Amino acid sequence: MMGSFVSWLYDSFSCSPQLWLIHLSIVCVLDISAITVAQWDWFATPRHQQTRAGVFLGLGLSSVEPTIHFTITEGFVKATTVGQMGWFFLMAVMYITGAGLYVA
């Protein structure tokens, strides 16, 4: 999940290294959380299934804020053409669907 979003962050915020670093840091923290939850046996119990799903859902939704930020600062037309928002929304739907299937 991280690999599919980091390249978009780099392309979209290449002119603003500070913003790129802030958004990248948030995504990295969420990725480390997801890896921890996925690998730690304590979270593998049925009791923590919703916690695991919540972490993965949060990771998938972590792209919403940078996307909105890019759309506001650069405009809707540039966000849909340069920012490739159609593909980005498809990716978000797939992540959310995957988390929903995991919970079910």
Sequence and secondary structure as in RCSB ss.txt:
>XXXX:A:sequence
MMGSFVSWLYDSFSCSPQLWLIHLSIVCVLDISAITVAQWDWFATPRHQQTRAGVFLGLGLSSVEPTIHFTITEG
FVKATTVGQMGWFFLMAVMYITGAGLYVA
>XXXX:A:secstr
 HHHHHHHHHHHTTT HHHHHHHHHHHHHHHHHHHHHHH GGGGSGGGHHHHHHHHHHHHHTTHHHHHHHHHHH 
HHHHHHTS HHHHHHHHHHHHHHHHHHH 
